Amino acid sequence: MARKTTTRAKIGFSIAAWAVALLLFFPILYAFLTSIKTEPEAIAGFSLIPSGTLENYVTVQTQRDYFKPFMNSVVLSLGSTIIALIIAIPAAWAMAFSPTKRTKDILMWMLSTKMMPAVAVLVPIYLIFRNAGLLDTRIGLTIMLTFINLPIVIWMLYTYFREIPGEILEAARMDGASLWNAWMVHPCG
């Protein structure tokens, strides 16, 4: 039987949760507030009331081209995520709904690659990328980030797909849906 929670306890838990959230968020807030202060205000000491100037952001953009590294990060993160999902979704779907006797072994092998120190594969990766002309390129880094994250993406999607009742897919097939249509109707698509 479930235990009843009183209104007083709910309020207490809510206050505690807000206090923890504010404590964790405060450094980010303070860094942002300091960024919109003038230099003398920032040096003066602790104050939560900035002058509201964007002068520091203009200075950073004019002295260093901040937009280019920012766009590099966006391109790399989106690119590697999209490529990893394109590869991982069919792989995890196949492992979840058409398992073989080696599926668990493959999943454990993929998970074990995340436990290997990165320095163990540094020289072979360097040699492969040097020979392929991918050193110091966005494409090379996108490929590397995709390969680094692919095992964990497959593992996470596999566990997600295993939660889908097989009866739903069976009912879709009985209604005449193709595998593609059944996948697209599911919330993951």
N, CA and C atoms as a LAMMPS dump frame, in Angstrom:
ITEM: TIMESTEP
0
ITEM: NUMBER OF ATOMS
567
ITEM: BOX BOUNDS ff ff ff
-5.0000000000000000e+02 5.0000000000000000e+02
-5.0000000000000000e+02 5.0000000000000000e+02
-5.0000000000000000e+02 5.0000000000000000e+02
ITEM: ATOMS id mol type element x y z
1 1 1 N 0.843 -1.178 0
2 1 2 C 0 0 0
3 1 3 C 0.886 1.239 0
4 2 1 N 0.53 2.208 -0.817
5 2 2 C 1.313 3.432 -0.932
6 2 3 C 1.1 4.302 0.308
7 3 1 N 2.162 4.934 0.712
8 3 2 C 2.113 5.805 1.875
9 3 3 C 1.626 7.178 1.441
10 4 1 N 0.725 7.755 2.205
11 4 2 C 0.22 9.087 1.883
12 4 3 C 1.261 10.129 2.257
13 5 1 N 1.404 11.119 1.384
14 5 2 C 2.324 12.215 1.65
15 5 3 C 1.49 13.439 2.012
16 6 1 N 1.838 14.04 3.108
17 6 2 C 1.087 15.203 3.555
18 6 3 C 1.483 16.43 2.75
19 7 1 N 0.636 17.423 2.798
20 7 2 C 0.914 18.674 2.096
21 7 3 C 2.156 19.333 2.661
22 8 1 N 2.334 19.248 3.967
23 8 2 C 3.514 19.834 4.62
24 8 3 C 4.797 19.168 4.106
25 9 1 N 4.77 17.843 3.948
26 9 2 C 5.946 17.135 3.443
27 9 3 C 6.224 17.508 1.996
28 10 1 N 5.166 17.633 1.18
29 10 2 C 5.345 18.033 -0.215
30 10 3 C 5.973 19.414 -0.31
31 11 1 N 5.505 20.339 0.517
32 11 2 C 6.072 21.701 0.523
33 11 3 C 7.526 21.651 0.964
34 12 1 N 7.815 20.854 1.983
35 12 2 C 9.198 20.727 2.462
36 12 3 C 10.121 20.166 1.389
37 13 1 N 9.667 19.117 0.697
38 13 2 C 10.474 18.536 -0.382
39 13 3 C 10.649 19.522 -1.533
40 14 1 N 9.599 20.281 -1.845
41 14 2 C 9.699 21.27 -2.92
42 14 3 C 10.697 22.356 -2.57
43 15 1 N 10.655 22.835 -1.344
44 15 2 C 11.611 23.871 -0.906
45 15 3 C 13.03 23.329 -0.948
46 16 1 N 13.222 22.103 -0.49
47 16 2 C 14.558 21.499 -0.515
48 16 3 C 15.052 21.326 -1.95
49 17 1 N 14.17 20.9 -2.844
50 17 2 C 14.558 20.715 -4.244
51 17 3 C 14.934 22.047 -4.885
52 18 1 N 14.154 23.096 -4.619
53 18 2 C 14.476 24.422 -5.155
54 18 3 C 15.786 24.941 -4.586
55 19 1 N 16.036 24.688 -3.313
56 19 2 C 17.291 25.15 -2.694
57 19 3 C 18.493 24.468 -3.346
58 20 1 N 18.391 23.172 -3.568
59 20 2 C 19.489 22.441 -4.222
60 20 3 C 19.663 22.926 -5.659
61 21 1 N 18.555 23.114 -6.378
62 21 2 C 18.636 23.579 -7.766
63 21 3 C 19.279 24.954 -7.848
64 22 1 N 18.887 25.857 -6.965
65 22 2 C 19.487 27.196 -6.971
66 22 3 C 20.966 27.151 -6.589
67 23 1 N 21.308 26.287 -5.663
68 23 2 C 22.712 26.14 -5.268
69 23 3 C 23.557 25.635 -6.434
70 24 1 N 23.021 24.697 -7.19
71 24 2 C 23.752 24.166 -8.34
72 24 3 C 23.794 25.15 -9.509
73 25 1 N 22.746 25.941 -9.675
74 25 2 C 22.659 26.877 -10.79
75 25 3 C 23.384 28.191 -10.505
76 26 1 N 23.619 28.529 -9.245
77 26 2 C 24.173 29.822 -8.883
78 26 3 C 25.51 30.145 -9.559
79 27 1 N 26.482 29.216 -9.634
80 27 2 C 27.736 29.566 -10.317
81 27 3 C 27.543 29.985 -11.779
82 28 1 N 26.618 29.341 -12.473
83 28 2 C 26.348 29.708 -13.866
84 28 3 C 25.735 31.102 -13.924
85 29 1 N 24.774 31.355 -13.051
86 29 2 C 24.142 32.674 -12.994
87 29 3 C 25.169 33.758 -12.667
88 30 1 N 26.034 33.487 -11.691
89 30 2 C 27.018 34.489 -11.291
90 30 3 C 28.025 34.748 -12.416
91 31 1 N 28.422 33.704 -13.135
92 31 2 C 29.345 33.894 -14.266
93 31 3 C 28.693 34.758 -15.344
94 32 1 N 27.423 34.521 -15.634
95 32 2 C 26.719 35.334 -16.628
96 32 3 C 26.599 36.784 -16.152
97 33 1 N 26.216 36.98 -14.89
98 33 2 C 26.08 38.343 -14.373
99 33 3 C 27.417 39.073 -14.388
100 34 1 N 28.49 38.378 -14.093
101 34 2 C 29.817 38.996 -14.143
102 34 3 C 30.186 39.354 -15.575
103 35 1 N 29.734 38.575 -16.542
104 35 2 C 30.08 38.851 -17.933
105 35 3 C 29.419 40.124 -18.451
106 36 1 N 28.325 40.553 -17.845
107 36 2 C 27.672 41.787 -18.31
108 36 3 C 27.956 42.957 -17.377
109 37 1 N 29.045 42.851 -16.607
110 37 2 C 29.512 43.969 -15.784
111 37 3 C 30.692 44.631 -16.485
112 38 1 N 30.937 45.874 -16.122
113 38 2 C 32.162 46.523 -16.599
114 38 3 C 33.332 45.956 -15.798
115 39 1 N 34.548 46.181 -16.282
116 39 2 C 35.72 45.62 -15.593
117 39 3 C 35.844 46.115 -14.155
118 40 1 N 35.674 47.421 -13.887
119 40 2 C 35.754 47.859 -12.478
120 40 3 C 34.679 47.224 -11.594
121 41 1 N 33.472 47.03 -12.124
122 41 2 C 32.417 46.373 -11.342
123 41 3 C 32.782 44.92 -11.033
124 42 1 N 33.375 44.23 -12
125 42 2 C 33.741 42.834 -11.805
126 42 3 C 34.855 42.688 -10.781
127 43 1 N 35.796 43.631 -10.781
128 43 2 C 36.913 43.58 -9.841
129 43 3 C 36.484 44.006 -8.44
130 44 1 N 35.473 44.861 -8.339
131 44 2 C 35.053 45.439 -7.056
132 44 3 C 34.645 44.396 -6.03
133 45 1 N 34.161 43.246 -6.444
134 45 2 C 33.761 42.221 -5.486
135 45 3 C 32.388 41.675 -5.804
136 46 1 N 31.846 40.953 -4.83
137 46 2 C 30.583 40.252 -5.014
138 46 3 C 29.424 41.229 -5.127
139 47 1 N 28.706 41.125 -6.244
140 47 2 C 27.506 41.927 -6.462
141 47 3 C 26.658 41.209 -7.503
142 48 1 N 25.36 41.131 -7.229
143 48 2 C 24.462 40.47 -8.163
144 48 3 C 23.775 41.451 -9.103
145 49 1 N 24.124 42.741 -8.997
146 49 2 C 23.476 43.748 -9.823
147 49 3 C 24.491 44.291 -10.828
148 50 1 N 24.425 43.834 -12.09
149 50 2 C 25.362 44.331 -13.107
150 50 3 C 24.834 45.608 -13.758
151 51 1 N 25.735 46.258 -14.492
152 51 2 C 25.326 47.468 -15.208
153 51 3 C 24.565 47.106 -16.493
154 52 1 N 24.677 45.87 -16.922
155 52 2 C 23.931 45.424 -18.095
156 52 3 C 24.587 45.79 -19.408
157 53 1 N 25.9 45.891 -19.429
158 53 2 C 26.599 46.241 -20.666
159 53 3 C 27.017 44.978 -21.421
160 54 1 N 26.944 45.038 -22.731
161 54 2 C 27.393 43.935 -23.575
162 54 3 C 28.784 44.211 -24.148
163 55 1 N 29.467 45.172 -23.568
164 55 2 C 30.793 45.587 -24.028
165 55 3 C 31.78 44.413 -24.029
166 56 1 N 31.715 43.545 -23.04
167 56 2 C 32.644 42.411 -22.966
168 56 3 C 32.438 41.446 -24.13
169 57 1 N 31.193 41.224 -24.516
170 57 2 C 30.915 40.334 -25.631
171 57 3 C 31.409 40.931 -26.952
172 58 1 N 31.248 42.223 -27.115
173 58 2 C 31.745 42.903 -28.319
174 58 3 C 33.267 42.818 -28.363
175 59 1 N 33.918 43.008 -27.214
176 59 2 C 35.378 42.934 -27.144
177 59 3 C 35.879 41.545 -27.514
178 60 1 N 35.255 40.537 -26.99
179 60 2 C 35.666 39.161 -27.304
180 60 3 C 35.497 38.889 -28.796
181 61 1 N 34.395 39.331 -29.368
182 61 2 C 34.145 39.073 -30.781
183 61 3 C 35.111 39.846 -31.674
184 62 1 N 35.485 41.071 -31.292
185 62 2 C 36.396 41.848 -32.135
186 62 3 C 37.845 41.396 -31.982
187 63 1 N 38.261 41.018 -30.769
188 63 2 C 39.646 40.59 -30.58
189 63 3 C 39.891 39.171 -31.091
190 64 1 N 38.954 38.319 -30.869
191 64 2 C 39.057 36.931 -31.327
192 64 3 C 37.754 36.603 -32.059
193 65 1 N 37.875 35.905 -33.165
194 65 2 C 36.674 35.531 -33.904
195 65 3 C 36.008 34.372 -33.165
196 66 1 N 35.175 34.704 -32.198
197 66 2 C 34.532 33.694 -31.356
198 66 3 C 33.514 32.873 -32.12
199 67 1 N 32.915 33.438 -33.143
200 67 2 C 31.849 32.76 -33.868
201 67 3 C 32.357 31.512 -34.596
202 68 1 N 33.586 31.545 -35.104
203 68 2 C 34.123 30.393 -35.839
204 68 3 C 34.289 29.172 -34.934
205 69 1 N 34.935 29.268 -33.755
206 69 2 C 35.006 28.088 -32.878
207 69 3 C 33.629 27.625 -32.405
208 70 1 N 32.719 28.568 -32.194
209 70 2 C 31.359 28.21 -31.791
210 70 3 C 30.69 27.378 -32.884
211 71 1 N 30.813 27.822 -34.121
212 71 2 C 30.201 27.084 -35.229
213 71 3 C 30.887 25.723 -35.431
214 72 1 N 32.203 25.662 -35.196
215 72 2 C 32.893 24.371 -35.257
216 72 3 C 32.273 23.392 -34.258
217 73 1 N 32.026 23.857 -33.054
218 73 2 C 31.432 23.003 -32.029
219 73 3 C 30.035 22.553 -32.432
220 74 1 N 29.258 23.459 -32.979
221 74 2 C 27.895 23.11 -33.398
222 74 3 C 27.934 22.086 -34.53
223 75 1 N 28.756 22.324 -35.525
224 75 2 C 28.845 21.409 -36.673
225 75 3 C 29.325 20.037 -36.227
226 76 1 N 30.36 20.002 -35.389
227 76 2 C 30.906 18.724 -34.935
228 76 3 C 29.907 17.951 -34.083
229 77 1 N 29.266 18.63 -33.148
230 77 2 C 28.337 17.919 -32.261
231 77 3 C 27.108 17.441 -33.024
232 78 1 N 26.521 18.305 -33.84
233 78 2 C 25.346 17.886 -34.613
234 78 3 C 25.7 16.807 -35.641
235 79 1 N 26.814 17.008 -36.323
236 79 2 C 27.22 16.039 -37.336
237 79 3 C 27.483 14.663 -36.757
238 80 1 N 28.256 14.598 -35.679
239 80 2 C 28.561 13.288 -35.094
240 80 3 C 27.32 12.655 -34.481
241 81 1 N 26.428 13.458 -33.925
242 81 2 C 25.2 12.911 -33.348
243 81 3 C 24.292 12.351 -34.432
244 82 1 N 24.117 13.076 -35.511
245 82 2 C 23.246 12.617 -36.595
246 82 3 C 23.801 11.351 -37.237
247 83 1 N 25.094 11.326 -37.507
248 83 2 C 25.699 10.13 -38.113
249 83 3 C 25.588 8.943 -37.168
250 84 1 N 25.844 9.169 -35.87
251 84 2 C 25.738 8.076 -34.897
252 84 3 C 24.313 7.54 -34.833
253 85 1 N 23.323 8.423 -34.885
254 85 2 C 21.931 7.967 -34.854
255 85 3 C 21.552 7.214 -36.122
256 86 1 N 22.05 7.671 -37.273
257 86 2 C 21.758 6.984 -38.534
258 86 3 C 22.297 5.552 -38.506
259 87 1 N 23.443 5.363 -37.883
260 87 2 C 24.024 4.021 -37.791
261 87 3 C 23.401 3.228 -36.643
262 88 1 N 23.169 3.889 -35.512
263 88 2 C 22.773 3.183 -34.294
264 88 3 C 21.316 2.744 -34.283
265 89 1 N 20.418 3.515 -34.858
266 89 2 C 18.999 3.158 -34.803
267 89 3 C 18.736 1.815 -35.484
268 90 1 N 19.181 1.609 -36.731
269 90 2 C 18.945 0.281 -37.324
270 90 3 C 19.672 -0.849 -36.591
271 91 1 N 20.883 -0.57 -36.102
272 91 2 C 21.635 -1.608 -35.392
273 91 3 C 20.93 -2.006 -34.103
274 92 1 N 20.511 -1.023 -33.322
275 92 2 C 19.833 -1.318 -32.062
276 92 3 C 18.478 -1.959 -32.31
277 93 1 N 17.776 -1.517 -33.333
278 93 2 C 16.467 -2.096 -33.677
279 93 3 C 16.628 -3.577 -34.03
280 94 1 N 17.639 -3.87 -34.84
281 94 2 C 17.873 -5.261 -35.237
282 94 3 C 18.25 -6.115 -34.026
283 95 1 N 19.07 -5.594 -33.144
284 95 2 C 19.466 -6.352 -31.957
285 95 3 C 18.301 -6.548 -30.995
286 96 1 N 17.406 -5.571 -30.95
287 96 2 C 16.287 -5.658 -30.017
288 96 3 C 15.179 -6.58 -30.534
289 97 1 N 14.904 -6.557 -31.829
290 97 2 C 13.751 -7.286 -32.352
291 97 3 C 14.101 -8.509 -33.194
292 98 1 N 15.359 -8.652 -33.567
293 98 2 C 15.791 -9.859 -34.272
294 98 3 C 17.099 -10.349 -33.659
295 99 1 N 17.078 -10.664 -32.369
296 99 2 C 18.339 -11.044 -31.719
297 99 3 C 18.833 -12.407 -32.213
298 100 1 N 20.149 -12.54 -32.206
299 100 2 C 20.782 -13.819 -32.503
300 100 3 C 21.416 -14.317 -31.217
301 101 1 N 22.08 -15.468 -31.288
302 101 2 C 22.713 -15.978 -30.075
303 101 3 C 23.952 -15.153 -29.7
304 102 1 N 24.439 -14.339 -30.613
305 102 2 C 25.62 -13.507 -30.341
306 102 3 C 25.284 -12.049 -29.992
307 103 1 N 24.017 -11.705 -29.934
308 103 2 C 23.633 -10.311 -29.688
309 103 3 C 24.185 -9.802 -28.362
310 104 1 N 24.021 -10.579 -27.297
311 104 2 C 24.514 -10.158 -25.972
312 104 3 C 26.034 -10.013 -25.973
313 105 1 N 26.719 -10.907 -26.686
314 105 2 C 28.178 -10.82 -26.773
315 105 3 C 28.615 -9.546 -27.496
316 106 1 N 27.913 -9.219 -28.572
317 106 2 C 28.238 -8 -29.324
318 106 3 C 28.002 -6.765 -28.468
319 107 1 N 26.893 -6.752 -27.741
320 107 2 C 26.605 -5.612 -26.87
321 107 3 C 27.665 -5.468 -25.783
322 108 1 N 28.089 -6.578 -25.194
323 108 2 C 29.137 -6.516 -24.159
324 108 3 C 30.463 -6.065 -24.759
325 109 1 N 30.767 -6.516 -25.971
326 109 2 C 31.998 -6.08 -26.623
327 109 3 C 31.969 -4.572 -26.88
328 110 1 N 30.811 -4.07 -27.359
329 110 2 C 30.7 -2.633 -27.608
330 110 3 C 30.857 -1.839 -26.313
331 111 1 N 30.252 -2.33 -25.244
332 111 2 C 30.372 -1.652 -23.963
333 111 3 C 31.806 -1.707 -23.454
334 112 1 N 32.502 -2.802 -23.695
335 112 2 C 33.885 -2.917 -23.23
336 112 3 C 34.81 -1.952 -23.966
337 113 1 N 34.464 -1.565 -25.197
338 113 2 C 35.312 -0.598 -25.9
339 113 3 C 35.294 0.763 -25.208
340 114 1 N 34.224 1.072 -24.477
341 114 2 C 34.169 2.331 -23.737
342 114 3 C 35.093 2.295 -22.517
343 115 1 N 35.476 1.099 -22.08
344 115 2 C 36.332 0.962 -20.905
345 115 3 C 37.814 1.025 -21.263
346 116 1 N 38.123 0.929 -22.544
347 116 2 C 39.501 0.954 -22.985
348 116 3 C 40.034 2.384 -22.934
349 117 1 N 41.245 2.576 -22.413
350 117 2 C 41.799 3.935 -22.395
351 117 3 C 42.036 4.445 -23.822
352 118 1 N 41.712 5.696 -24.032
353 118 2 C 41.824 6.278 -25.377
354 118 3 C 43.259 6.264 -25.886
355 119 1 N 44.223 6.386 -24.989
356 119 2 C 45.615 6.423 -25.413
357 119 3 C 46.044 5.095 -26.04
358 120 1 N 45.32 4.008 -25.765
359 120 2 C 45.671 2.699 -26.328
360 120 3 C 45.475 2.652 -27.837
361 121 1 N 44.602 3.47 -28.371
362 121 2 C 44.345 3.465 -29.812
363 121 3 C 44.806 4.754 -30.485
364 122 1 N 45.536 5.563 -29.764
365 122 2 C 45.952 6.862 -30.285
366 122 3 C 46.862 6.749 -31.507
367 123 1 N 47.873 5.9 -31.445
368 123 2 C 48.821 5.784 -32.551
369 123 3 C 48.146 5.193 -33.798
370 124 1 N 47.388 4.096 -33.691
371 124 2 C 46.728 3.593 -34.912
372 124 3 C 45.756 4.602 -35.521
373 125 1 N 45.014 5.294 -34.686
374 125 2 C 44.077 6.29 -35.212
375 125 3 C 44.838 7.415 -35.905
376 126 1 N 45.933 7.847 -35.3
377 126 2 C 46.744 8.897 -35.916
378 126 3 C 47.255 8.456 -37.28
379 127 1 N 47.765 7.23 -37.364
380 127 2 C 48.311 6.74 -38.629
381 127 3 C 47.218 6.606 -39.693
382 128 1 N 46.057 6.097 -39.305
383 128 2 C 44.952 5.957 -40.259
384 128 3 C 44.503 7.324 -40.756
385 129 1 N 44.33 8.27 -39.83
386 129 2 C 43.878 9.613 -40.228
387 129 3 C 44.94 10.339 -41.042
388 130 1 N 46.211 10.147 -40.733
389 130 2 C 47.284 10.784 -41.513
390 130 3 C 47.289 10.258 -42.937
391 131 1 N 47.176 8.937 -43.069
392 131 2 C 47.195 8.326 -44.409
393 131 3 C 45.952 8.682 -45.214
394 132 1 N 44.821 8.914 -44.53
395 132 2 C 43.578 9.265 -45.226
396 132 3 C 43.456 10.769 -45.454
397 133 1 N 44.403 11.554 -44.931
398 133 2 C 44.354 13.002 -45.097
399 133 3 C 43.278 13.662 -44.248
400 134 1 N 42.936 13.055 -43.115
401 134 2 C 41.875 13.589 -42.266
402 134 3 C 42.385 14.307 -41.014
403 135 1 N 43.703 14.442 -40.895
404 135 2 C 44.232 15.152 -39.728
405 135 3 C 43.837 16.624 -39.785
406 136 1 N 43.423 17.159 -38.663
407 136 2 C 43.094 18.573 -38.528
408 136 3 C 41.973 19.014 -39.475
409 137 1 N 40.957 18.149 -39.616
410 137 2 C 39.797 18.488 -40.442
411 137 3 C 38.525 18.259 -39.633
412 138 1 N 37.478 18.972 -40.013
413 138 2 C 36.186 18.769 -39.352
414 138 3 C 35.644 17.372 -39.625
415 139 1 N 35.844 16.891 -40.845
416 139 2 C 35.338 15.562 -41.208
417 139 3 C 36.017 14.495 -40.357
418 140 1 N 37.324 14.6 -40.201
419 140 2 C 38.056 13.635 -39.382
420 140 3 C 37.591 13.632 -37.943
421 141 1 N 37.416 14.823 -37.379
422 141 2 C 36.968 14.909 -35.993
423 141 3 C 35.532 14.422 -35.84
424 142 1 N 34.696 14.704 -36.832
425 142 2 C 33.315 14.206 -36.79
426 142 3 C 33.296 12.688 -36.818
427 143 1 N 34.103 12.095 -37.674
428 143 2 C 34.188 10.633 -37.744
429 143 3 C 34.676 10.06 -36.418
430 144 1 N 35.702 10.687 -35.836
431 144 2 C 36.254 10.198 -34.581
432 144 3 C 35.23 10.294 -33.449
433 145 1 N 34.523 11.412 -33.361
434 145 2 C 33.5 11.569 -32.323
435 145 3 C 32.362 10.568 -32.519
436 146 1 N 32.025 10.302 -33.767
437 146 2 C 30.984 9.308 -34.049
438 146 3 C 31.421 7.939 -33.557
439 147 1 N 32.646 7.533 -33.894
440 147 2 C 33.127 6.215 -33.479
441 147 3 C 33.273 6.102 -31.965
442 148 1 N 33.653 7.178 -31.323
443 148 2 C 33.805 7.146 -29.866
444 148 3 C 32.452 6.939 -29.19
445 149 1 N 31.419 7.606 -29.697
446 149 2 C 30.116 7.568 -29.04
447 149 3 C 29.183 6.48 -29.557
448 150 1 N 29.489 5.875 -30.675
449 150 2 C 28.593 4.894 -31.278
450 150 3 C 28.253 3.716 -30.359
451 151 1 N 29.198 3.111 -29.647
452 151 2 C 28.82 1.98 -28.784
453 151 3 C 27.793 2.347 -27.718
454 152 1 N 27.944 3.483 -27.09
455 152 2 C 27.013 3.853 -26.034
456 152 3 C 25.659 4.259 -26.611
457 153 1 N 25.655 4.853 -27.803
458 153 2 C 24.392 5.209 -28.451
459 153 3 C 23.617 3.94 -28.812
460 154 1 N 24.304 2.956 -29.364
461 154 2 C 23.649 1.693 -29.693
462 154 3 C 23.121 1.028 -28.43
463 155 1 N 23.928 1.02 -27.385
464 155 2 C 23.515 0.389 -26.131
465 155 3 C 22.266 1.062 -25.565
466 156 1 N 22.248 2.376 -25.549
467 156 2 C 21.097 3.097 -25
468 156 3 C 19.846 2.876 -25.846
469 157 1 N 19.978 2.927 -27.163
470 157 2 C 18.824 2.693 -28.029
471 157 3 C 18.328 1.253 -27.923
472 158 1 N 19.25 0.31 -27.774
473 158 2 C 18.862 -1.088 -27.604
474 158 3 C 17.995 -1.252 -26.355
475 159 1 N 18.422 -0.675 -25.24
476 159 2 C 17.626 -0.794 -24.014
477 159 3 C 16.279 -0.088 -24.171
478 160 1 N 16.243 1.007 -24.932
479 160 2 C 14.981 1.704 -25.178
480 160 3 C 14.055 0.846 -26.039
481 161 1 N 14.588 0.278 -27.106
482 161 2 C 13.775 -0.539 -28.002
483 161 3 C 13.275 -1.816 -27.325
484 162 1 N 14.043 -2.35 -26.378
485 162 2 C 13.616 -3.552 -25.669
486 162 3 C 12.366 -3.296 -24.832
487 163 1 N 12.108 -2.044 -24.482
488 163 2 C 10.934 -1.683 -23.691
489 163 3 C 9.658 -1.643 -24.529
490 164 1 N 9.796 -1.634 -25.839
491 164 2 C 8.621 -1.593 -26.718
492 164 3 C 7.983 -2.982 -26.721
493 165 1 N 6.712 -3.065 -26.373
494 165 2 C 6.062 -4.383 -26.405
495 165 3 C 6.006 -4.931 -27.835
496 166 1 N 6.369 -6.188 -27.978
497 166 2 C 6.338 -6.821 -29.294
498 166 3 C 4.94 -6.89 -29.873
499 167 1 N 3.932 -6.852 -28.992
500 167 2 C 2.548 -6.925 -29.457
501 167 3 C 2.184 -5.714 -30.316
502 168 1 N 2.765 -4.575 -30.008
503 168 2 C 2.483 -3.365 -30.793
504 168 3 C 2.97 -3.551 -32.229
505 169 1 N 4.183 -4.054 -32.373
506 169 2 C 4.732 -4.271 -33.714
507 169 3 C 3.981 -5.378 -34.436
508 170 1 N 3.598 -6.405 -33.691
509 170 2 C 2.833 -7.49 -34.293
510 170 3 C 1.476 -6.985 -34.787
511 171 1 N 0.839 -6.137 -33.982
512 171 2 C -0.451 -5.569 -34.389
513 171 3 C -0.281 -4.693 -35.625
514 172 1 N 0.807 -3.955 -35.698
515 172 2 C 1.054 -3.119 -36.879
516 172 3 C 1.233 -3.98 -38.117
517 173 1 N 1.965 -5.099 -37.962
518 173 2 C 2.152 -6 -39.093
519 173 3 C 0.826 -6.632 -39.524
520 174 1 N 0 -6.971 -38.548
521 174 2 C -1.306 -7.572 -38.855
522 174 3 C -2.208 -6.581 -39.597
523 175 1 N -2.022 -5.291 -39.296
524 175 2 C -2.808 -4.255 -39.972
525 175 3 C -2.235 -3.894 -41.333
526 176 1 N -1.143 -4.542 -41.715
527 176 2 C -0.58 -4.321 -43.038
528 176 3 C 0.54 -3.299 -43.095
529 177 1 N 1.025 -2.865 -41.943
530 177 2 C 2.115 -1.885 -41.941
531 177 3 C 3.432 -2.58 -42.252
532 178 1 N 4.239 -1.913 -43.039
533 178 2 C 5.58 -2.43 -43.305
534 178 3 C 6.452 -2.153 -42.081
535 179 1 N 7.658 -2.709 -42.085
536 179 2 C 8.586 -2.466 -40.978
537 179 3 C 8.881 -0.977 -40.851
538 180 1 N 9.054 -0.312 -41.988
539 180 2 C 9.33 1.128 -41.986
540 180 3 C 8.156 1.899 -41.38
541 181 1 N 6.93 1.578 -41.777
542 181 2 C 5.751 2.259 -41.241
543 181 3 C 5.588 2.005 -39.755
544 182 1 N 5.832 0.78 -39.321
545 182 2 C 5.729 0.474 -37.879
546 182 3 C 6.75 1.276 -37.1
547 183 1 N 7.943 1.431 -37.656
548 183 2 C 8.977 2.2 -36.969
549 183 3 C 8.642 3.683 -36.931
550 184 1 N 8.097 4.199 -38.025
551 184 2 C 7.778 5.629 -38.098
552 184 3 C 6.605 5.997 -37.189
553 185 1 N 5.693 5.087 -36.962
554 185 2 C 4.55 5.367 -36.091
555 185 3 C 4.983 5.362 -34.646
556 186 1 N 6.028 4.591 -34.335
557 186 2 C 6.483 4.518 -32.946
558 186 3 C 7.067 5.857 -32.521
559 187 1 N 6.969 6.225 -31.223
560 187 2 C 7.44 7.53 -30.757
561 187 3 C 8.912 7.811 -30.988
562 188 1 N 9.745 6.786 -31.207
563 188 2 C 11.166 7.072 -31.418
564 188 3 C 11.411 7.686 -32.774
565 189 1 N 10.482 7.54 -33.706
566 189 2 C 10.683 8.007 -35.078
567 189 3 C 10.204 9.378 -35.315
